[in-house]
Amino acid sequence: MKIYPKDSSAEAVVLADFGESTISYEQRLGFILTFDRIRRIKILTKDGLKWGDFSIPLYHNSSDEEKLANIKVVTYNLENGKVIETKAKSDSYLKEKYDANNNITKVTWPNVKEGSVLEISYKVVSDFLFNFQDWEFQTTIPTRWSEYRARIPQYFNYEKYMQGYVVLSLNENETKPSSFTITSAQRINGGISVTQTSTTFNQDKIDYVENRFRWAASEVPAFKSEPFITTPKDYISKMNFELSFTNFPQEFSNPGIKQYMGSWEDINKTYWEAVGDEITGNNSLKNQVESITSGLTTPEQKVNAIFNYVRQNVLWDDTYRKYPENSPKKTLDEKKGSSAEINFLLACLLDKAEIEVSPVLLSTRNHGFVRESIPVSTQFNTVVCLARVGDKSILLDATDRFLPVGMLSEECLNGKGLVVSKGGFKWVNLQPATKTKTLFSADLSLVESGELKGSLKVDKNGYDAVDARKLYVDKSEKDYLNNFTKGRSWTLSKSEFQNVKEIQMPFKEIHELTINEHITKAGNTIYLSPFVLAKKAENPFKQEKRNYPVDFGHSFDEMYIAKIVIPDCYIIDELPKTKLFALPENAAKYSFNLVQFGNTINVTSNLSINKGLFTQDEYANLREFYGMVVAKQSEQIVLKKK
């Protein structure tokens, strides 16, 4: 096969992917979980060669770790009509630390080329029965056949839920009688002599019911990522497992029901008991707080001062954590920490200033969205703060030195967060209270040589201001300007930046410049685009149908105002017409207005996206809306020489 018929653009195709998870009993170990897998991939193009790398995750807790066994990695190539088999050597497997509870074994196939078939088989043996293997039926290349089986004794109850939009070809469930034997030893003393002591062995047969599941999907299309999603793993078709409870009979040493999933109240209680003292304790920091808030009288002033102190004095190490490894005092001394350590330091200082504060557990966009119907703490991967001042609740995240009070990083804008407190939990919406807005203002004159000369002003608020400050401060003004003019025929003669360090204020930039584009001459006719900035060159939504939501993260406005003066030697022959259109319930709105006063043209364009999330049912309308914006902004002013 040179091309996969179902998807001629595919760089590779999963020929078959089989997995089976089994819970069985062993006398020495008790119940263990084994996962067996065999997978074959066909490489079709050079771009597909990257599929010659594979990672196997292995969960660990302290020194106890899942075991990898029976690994076999083989590359098959067709050479001169014969199948040549190349096996990977054991030294090609590389074990690396991935995060606090996961290591990965990296595998590289040998002799991979276009046309190769890559096969891997392996077994994972685990004591962590709560870590039942999930199964992805879909990946970013097409899959001919994907099948997963599970054999689970009646004692284990897992919540199983399917995500994604692939329809399963098989979905079977049956019960079968099964059993295992427990051997026990008993020493019998037959008399005074030691030699009269003997050992007898008893065997008890335990009968139980085994639940057997089989799921399969055929001809699964490749998952194609589109703009404005959280993470592909939220939408790839997948079977998920969460251990809800176990229920063992009296024959076992730990009979009865043991809850694992619990409830959100249980999670709140467990988390607060683990970390609450980090906030309410550490009284040695009181003097530090008194110094930070000296002379301040209102709670708002104190929140601002403490927040600014933490974000300016402690550097984020770029890791997301929900539990701090260091105390707030140590984090402050080391001036560096994870998201949990920095935000627990912030919460501790606020507490010492007598500001009511709570930790908020959440999942970053890259980690995936939180299902409120599945109360498991593994859905969260980081923590921020919620401060209460009067009747106001303020979300705070001190990991980003460019974030003002009341704004979380864009990576944290992912549904809801779980507010944890001694008195109980509640959910909080993570959407920002204020809208992101950018205003572009142009004051330009068209000169006879065909250039536009004048000034541009840009006012950025919200996340647009955060992004601009990051680029300006982390790089340099020169790099910022190079990025601003990249791909444009512009010559800047002067630039000025305002409010660079005042993160609560708009980020402002002013440029004096000459523009050598946006104009097309055809004889005595000039075609002039009214947009020198803020133009949507193409519709970001390419696919006619989309199976998952459009998640912008937050609402935003983009406004463009321009004054263009035309030279006296030209007359205005044709102007784009005024236009206004909107989506139902004003979810998105666009207005365009162009007015002529003598030889001056005034242009106003305003794009408003008034909510952060659009469902797949709203996609068709949103796609059409953006298509209309692109079409409108592509219209030109027509000038003719007198």
SEPA-915967 format. One record per residue (C-alpha): residue in three letters; x, y, z. Coordinates in steps of 0.1 Angstrom, whole numbers. Layout:
# SEPA-915967
 code     x     y     z
  ALA     X     Y     Z
...
//
This chain:
# SEPA-915967
 code     x     y     z
  MET     0     0     0
  LYS    14    34   -11
  ILE   -17    55    -3
  TYR   -44    48    22
  PRO   -76    48     1
  LYS   -99    62    29
  ASP   -76    92    34
  SER   -52    99     5
  SER   -35   127    26
  ALA   -25   103    54
  GLU    12   103    63
  ALA     7    69    81
  VAL   -21    46    91
  VAL   -27    24   122
  LEU   -34   -10   106
  ALA   -45   -26   139
  ASP   -43   -17   176
  PHE   -53   -43   201
  GLY   -53   -39   239
  GLU   -66   -59   268
  SER   -67   -51   306
  THR   -72   -79   330
  ILE   -75   -79   368
  SER   -64  -113   382
  TYR   -54  -127   416
  GLU   -20  -140   426
  GLN   -13  -156   459
  ARG    18  -136   467
  LEU     7  -102   453
  GLY   -31  -102   456
  PHE   -50   -86   428
  ILE   -29   -72   400
  LEU   -37   -53   368
  THR   -21   -63   335
  PHE   -23   -45   303
  ASP   -13   -62   270
  ARG   -10   -44   237
  ILE     0   -50   201
  ARG     0   -22   175
  ARG    10   -20   139
  ILE    15    12   119
  LYS    22    16    82
  ILE    44    45    72
  LEU    33    62    39
  THR    53    94    35
  LYS    84   111    48
  ASP    62   132    72
  GLY    51    98    87
  LEU    86    89    98
  LYS    80   106   131
  TRP    57    77   140
  GLY    89    57   145
  ASP    90    71   180
  PHE    66    59   207
  SER    63    65   245
  ILE    49    41   271
  PRO    37    57   303
  LEU    44    40   336
  TYR    27    52   368
  HIS    47    53   400
  ASN    42    64   436
  SER    75    68   455
  SER    95    36   448
  ASP    65    15   437
  GLU    61    16   399
  GLU    43    -2   372
  LYS    65   -28   354
  LEU    71   -30   317
  ALA    76   -66   304
  ASN    77   -86   272
  ILE    84   -56   250
  LYS    91   -64   213
  VAL    97   -37   187
  VAL   101   -48   151
  THR   103   -29   118
  TYR    92   -47    86
  ASN   104   -36    52
  LEU    97   -50    17
  GLU   130   -52    -1
  ASN   134   -70   -35
  GLY   101   -88   -29
  LYS   111  -101     5
  VAL   100   -90    39
  ILE   130   -79    60
  GLU   126   -79    98
  THR   146   -56   119
  LYS   143   -59   157
  ALA   151   -30   181
  LYS   179   -36   206
  SER   172   -32   243
  ASP   195    -2   245
  SER   171    17   222
  TYR   146    19   251
  LEU   151    51   271
  LYS   133    57   304
  GLU   126    93   314
  LYS   108   112   342
  TYR    76   128   328
  ASP    59   143   359
  ALA    54   137   396
  ASN    36   104   391
  ASN    46    92   356
  ASN    77    80   339
  ILE    78    72   303
  THR    98    46   283
  LYS   107    60   249
  VAL   109    35   220
  THR   126    41   187
  TRP   121    17   158
  PRO   151     8   137
  ASN   155    11    99
  VAL   123    31    95
  LYS   116    44    60
  GLU    86    51    37
  GLY    66    19    33
  SER    78     4    67
  VAL    53   -15    89
  LEU    61    -8   126
  GLU    50   -33   152
  ILE    52   -31   190
  SER    39   -54   217
  TYR    43   -51   254
  LYS    28   -58   288
  VAL    24   -34   318
  VAL    20   -50   352
  SER     5   -28   379
  ASP    -4   -28   416
  PHE   -23     4   411
  LEU   -58    -9   404
  PHE   -72    26   403
  ASN   -51    33   373
  PHE   -70    12   348
  GLN   -58    19   313
  ASP   -79    42   292
  TRP   -81    35   255
  GLU   -79    58   226
  PHE   -97    46   194
  GLN   -86    76   175
  THR   -53    94   168
  THR   -40   120   144
  ILE   -37    94   116
  PRO   -65    71   104
  THR   -70    38   121
  ARG   -83     7   103
  TRP   -91   -13   134
  SER   -89    -5   171
  GLU  -101   -29   197
  TYR  -100   -29   235
  ARG  -110   -57   259
  ALA  -114   -56   297
  ARG  -118   -85   322
  ILE  -129   -72   356
  PRO  -139   -92   387
  GLN  -172   -84   403
  TYR  -153   -69   432
  PHE  -143   -38   412
  ASN  -167   -12   401
  TYR  -153    13   375
  GLU  -172    42   360
  LYS  -168    39   322
  TYR  -175    68   299
  MET  -169    72   262
  GLN  -159   105   247
  GLY  -156   117   212
  TYR  -177   113   181
  VAL  -167    79   166
  VAL  -194    53   166
  LEU  -182    20   179
  SER  -184   -11   156
  LEU  -186   -34   186
  ASN  -198   -28   221
  GLU  -202   -60   240
  ASN  -206   -70   276
  GLU  -209  -104   291
  THR  -204  -122   325
  LYS  -185  -154   330
  PRO  -180  -176   361
  SER  -144  -177   372
  SER  -123  -187   402
  PHE   -89  -186   419
  THR   -74  -206   446
  ILE   -59  -194   479
  THR   -34  -217   496
  SER   -28  -215   533
  ALA    -3  -233   555
  GLN    -9  -247   590
  ARG    17  -263   613
  ILE     5  -292   634
  ASN    24  -302   666
  GLY    22  -340   669
  GLY    40  -344   703
  ILE    70  -334   723
  SER    96  -341   696
  VAL   102  -314   670
  THR   103  -341   643
  GLN    67  -348   651
  THR    57  -313   639
  SER    42  -312   604
  THR    28  -286   579
  THR    -5  -291   561
  PHE   -16  -270   532
  ASN   -52  -260   527
  GLN   -66  -247   494
  ASP   -97  -226   493
  LYS  -114  -221   459
  ILE  -129  -186   455
  ASP  -157  -184   429
  TYR  -166  -151   414
  VAL  -182  -134   384
  GLU  -159  -118   358
  ASN  -173   -89   337
  ARG  -160   -90   302
  PHE  -161   -60   279
  ARG  -152   -57   242
  TRP  -152   -24   223
  ALA  -140   -19   187
  ALA  -140     8   161
  SER  -132     4   124
  GLU  -121    28    97
  VAL  -116    56   123
  PRO  -108    89   106
  ALA   -78   109   117
  PHE   -85   135   144
  LYS   -78   168   127
  SER   -72   196   152
  GLU   -89   229   144
  PRO   -84   264   159
  PHE   -98   274   192
  ILE  -100   241   212
  THR   -87   233   246
  THR   -67   201   239
  PRO   -72   173   214
  LYS   -74   148   242
  ASP  -107   163   252
  TYR  -123   153   219
  ILE  -104   123   206
  SER  -127    92   207
  LYS  -117    74   239
  MET  -129    50   266
  ASN  -122    64   301
  PHE  -121    45   334
  GLU  -124    57   370
  LEU  -124    33   400
  SER  -156    41   419
  PHE  -155    15   447
  THR  -145   -20   456
  ASN  -166   -46   474
  PHE  -149   -77   488
  PRO  -167  -106   505
  GLN  -158  -119   540
  GLU  -132  -144   527
  PHE  -108  -115   521
  SER   -88   -96   547
  ASN  -104   -63   538
  PRO  -141   -71   533
  GLY  -168   -46   525
  ILE  -172   -15   504
  LYS  -143     9   500
  GLN  -150    41   481
  TYR  -124    55   457
  MET  -143    81   437
  GLY  -161    96   467
  SER  -176   130   462
  TRP  -166   166   457
  GLU  -171   171   494
  ASP  -147   143   501
  ILE  -121   158   477
  ASN  -126   192   493
  LYS  -121   178   528
  THR   -90   157   518
  TYR   -74   186   500
  TRP   -80   212   528
  GLU   -67   188   554
  ALA   -35   184   534
  VAL   -28   220   526
  GLY   -50   242   548
  ASP   -22   248   573
  GLU     0   262   545
  ILE   -25   291   543
  THR   -35   296   579
  GLY    -1   287   594
  ASN    33   302   587
  ASN    28   330   612
  SER    64   340   608
  LEU    53   358   576
  LYS    32   383   595
  ASN    60   408   597
  GLN    65   406   560
  VAL    29   413   554
  GLU    30   443   577
  SER    59   457   557
  ILE    42   451   524
  THR     9   467   535
  SER    24   495   556
  GLY     3   527   552
  LEU   -25   510   533
  THR   -60   511   547
  THR   -85   494   524
  PRO   -87   456   517
  GLU   -84   463   479
  GLN   -52   482   484
  LYS   -38   453   505
  VAL   -48   427   479
  ASN   -31   447   452
  ALA     1   453   472
  ILE     5   416   482
  PHE    -3   403   447
  ASN    22   427   431
  TYR    48   418   457
  VAL    45   380   450
  ARG    45   383   412
  GLN    75   407   412
  ASN    96   387   437
  VAL    90   350   430
  LEU    97   335   396
  TRP    74   307   382
  ASP    94   276   372
  ASP    68   268   344
  THR    54   238   362
  TYR    17   233   371
  ARG    11   216   404
  LYS   -19   214   428
  TYR     2   205   459
  PRO    31   226   471
  GLU    64   208   478
  ASN    79   237   497
  SER    64   259   524
  PRO    54   295   516
  LYS    84   307   537
  LYS   108   285   517
  THR    92   296   484
  LEU    97   332   493
  ASP   133   326   504
  GLU   141   307   472
  LYS   122   332   450
  LYS   111   305   427
  GLY    83   279   427
  SER    56   259   410
  SER    21   272   404
  ALA    10   257   437
  GLU    39   271   457
  ILE    36   306   443
  ASN    -2   308   448
  PHE    -1   292   483
  LEU    25   319   492
  LEU     0   345   479
  ALA   -28   329   498
  CYS    -8   327   530
  LEU     2   364   528
  LEU   -34   374   521
  ASP   -45   354   551
  LYS   -20   372   573
  ALA   -35   405   561
  GLU   -69   393   572
  ILE   -82   389   537
  GLU  -105   359   533
  VAL   -89   336   507
  SER   -94   301   494
  PRO   -74   278   470
  VAL   -92   271   437
  LEU   -84   238   420
  LEU   -86   238   382
  SER   -75   221   350
  THR   -55   240   324
  ARG   -67   240   289
  ASN   -38   218   278
  HIS   -47   193   306
  GLY   -84   190   296
  PHE  -118   201   308
  VAL  -133   191   341
  ARG  -164   168   342
  GLU  -184   178   372
  SER  -202   144   371
  ILE  -170   126   378
  PRO  -157   136   412
  VAL  -120   127   409
  SER   -91   150   419
  THR   -69   138   390
  GLN   -90   161   367
  PHE   -71   190   383
  ASN   -35   199   376
  THR   -30   234   392
  VAL   -43   258   418
  VAL   -50   296   419
  CYS   -65   318   446
  LEU   -99   334   453
  ALA   -99   364   475
  ARG  -131   379   490
  VAL  -133   417   495
  GLY  -167   428   507
  ASP  -192   413   483
  LYS  -166   409   455
  SER  -147   377   447
  ILE  -114   382   429
  LEU   -95   354   412
  LEU   -57   357   415
  ASP   -28   339   398
  ALA     7   352   406
  THR    26   329   383
  ASP    26   354   354
  ARG    43   387   362
  PHE    22   404   334
  LEU   -12   394   348
  PRO   -30   422   367
  VAL   -53   416   397
  GLY   -84   397   387
  MET   -71   380   356
  LEU   -60   343   353
  SER   -37   332   326
  GLU   -54   322   293
  GLU   -42   287   299
  CYS   -65   286   330
  LEU   -96   298   312
  ASN  -112   263   312
  GLY  -147   260   325
  LYS  -150   261   362
  GLY  -127   258   392
  LEU  -133   240   426
  VAL  -131   265   455
  VAL  -118   246   485
  SER  -124   257   521
  LYS  -128   244   556
  GLY  -165   251   554
  GLY  -171   232   521
  PHE  -166   235   484
  LYS  -183   255   456
  TRP  -177   260   419
  VAL  -166   292   404
  ASN  -167   303   367
  LEU  -132   310   355
  GLN  -142   335   328
  PRO  -126   370   332
  ALA  -148   397   345
  THR  -136   422   319
  LYS  -136   419   281
  THR  -104   419   261
  LYS  -104   449   237
  THR   -80   463   211
  LEU   -85   496   193
  PHE   -66   503   161
  SER   -66   539   150
  ALA   -51   551   117
  ASP   -46   586   105
  LEU   -32   584    69
  SER   -28   603    37
  LEU   -25   588     3
  VAL     3   606   -17
  GLU     6   607   -54
  SER    35   582   -54
  GLY    11   556   -42
  GLU    22   554    -6
  LEU     2   559    26
  LYS    18   582    52
  GLY     7   591    87
  SER     3   575   121
  LEU   -10   543   137
  LYS   -22   540   173
  VAL   -29   507   191
  ASP   -46   504   225
  LYS   -46   469   239
  ASN   -66   458   269
  GLY   -70   425   287
  TYR   -52   395   273
  ASP   -41   414   242
  ALA   -22   437   266
  VAL    -7   408   285
  ASP     6   392   252
  ALA    20   426   240
  ARG    39   432   273
  LYS    53   397   273
  LEU    67   402   238
  TYR    80   437   245
  VAL    96   430   279
  ASP   109   394   274
  LYS   125   404   241
  SER   132   440   234
  GLU   116   470   217
  LYS   136   462   186
  ASP   123   427   185
  TYR    88   439   191
  LEU    90   463   162
  ASN   105   437   140
  ASN    75   414   148
  PHE    51   443   142
  THR    64   450   107
  LYS    72   414    98
  GLY    58   405    63
  ARG    47   441    58
  SER    61   468    34
  TRP    62   494    62
  THR    89   519    71
  LEU    87   532   107
  SER   101   567   113
  LYS    92   569   150
  SER    76   547   176
  GLU    64   553   212
  PHE    52   529   238
  GLN    31   538   269
  ASN    21   519   301
  VAL    47   492   295
  LYS    50   484   332
  GLU    16   496   344
  ILE    -1   462   340
  GLN   -35   475   351
  MET   -35   500   323
  PRO   -39   496   285
  PHE    -7   488   266
  LYS    -4   517   241
  GLU    18   521   210
  ILE    21   549   185
  HIS    39   547   152
  GLU    47   572   125
  LEU    52   554    93
  THR    51   550    55
  ILE    31   521    41
  ASN    40   507     7
  GLU    11   482     3
  HIS   -27   480     4
  ILE   -27   499   -29
  THR   -30   485   -65
  LYS   -27   508   -95
  ALA   -43   500  -129
  GLY   -38   528  -153
  ASN   -57   558  -139
  THR   -74   537  -113
  ILE   -63   530   -78
  TYR   -77   501   -57
  LEU   -72   509   -20
  SER   -79   486     9
  PRO   -93   506    39
  PHE   -77   481    63
  VAL   -40   485    71
  LEU   -45   465   104
  ALA   -72   443   120
  LYS   -81   426    87
  LYS   -92   390    87
  ALA   -74   377    56
  GLU   -91   343    57
  ASN  -118   324    76
  PRO  -101   304   104
  PHE  -129   278   102
  LYS  -121   257    72
  GLN  -142   225    78
  GLU  -178   225    68
  LYS  -187   205    98
  ARG  -172   204   132
  ASN  -179   178   159
  TYR  -166   198   189
  PRO  -170   233   203
  VAL  -152   265   193
  ASP  -135   276   225
  PHE  -121   311   222
  GLY  -113   311   260
  HIS  -128   346   265
  SER  -149   372   248
  PHE  -132   401   229
  ASP  -137   432   208
  GLU  -115   443   179
  MET  -122   479   167
  TYR  -106   496   137
  ILE  -109   534   130
  ALA   -92   550   101
  LYS   -91   584    85
  ILE   -77   584    50
  VAL   -71   616    30
  ILE   -72   613    -8
  PRO   -50   636   -29
  ASP   -69   663   -49
  CYS   -59   647   -82
  TYR   -82   617   -75
  ILE  -119   613   -71
  ILE  -137   586   -52
  ASP  -154   563   -77
  GLU  -167   535   -55
  LEU  -169   528   -18
  PRO  -178   497     2
  LYS  -213   499    17
  THR  -222   501    53
  LYS  -229   466    68
  LEU  -242   452   101
  PHE  -248   416   110
  ALA  -250   395   141
  LEU  -255   359   153
  PRO  -286   350   174
  GLU  -287   364   209
  ASN  -259   388   198
  ALA  -233   361   205
  ALA  -212   377   178
  LYS  -216   410   160
  TYR  -199   429   132
  SER  -204   464   120
  PHE  -187   483    91
  ASN  -193   519    83
  LEU  -175   541    57
  VAL  -183   578    53
  GLN  -169   603    28
  PHE  -164   640    37
  GLY  -148   657     7
  ASN  -115   641     0
  THR  -115   623    35
  ILE  -127   588    41
  ASN  -136   577    76
  VAL  -137   540    82
  THR  -151   522   113
  SER  -150   485   118
  ASN  -160   466   150
  LEU  -159   429   155
  SER  -174   417   188
  ILE  -173   381   200
  ASN  -195   382   231
  LYS  -190   348   246
  GLY  -160   324   249
  LEU  -176   291   239
  PHE  -197   282   209
  THR  -212   247   207
  GLN  -209   225   176
  ASP  -246   232   168
  GLU  -236   269   165
  TYR  -206   262   144
  ALA  -223   266   110
  ASN  -236   301   118
  LEU  -202   311   133
  ARG  -184   299   102
  GLU  -207   318    80
  PHE  -203   349   102
  TYR  -166   348    99
  GLY  -169   343    61
  MET  -190   374    59
  VAL  -164   394    79
  VAL  -136   382    56
  ALA  -157   391    25
  LYS  -166   426    38
  GLN  -130   434    49
  SER  -117   424    15
  GLU  -138   451    -4
  GLN  -118   480   -17
  ILE  -121   517   -23
  VAL  -119   526   -60
  LEU  -102   559   -69
  LYS   -99   574  -104
  LYS   -76   602  -116
  LYS   -93   634  -125
//
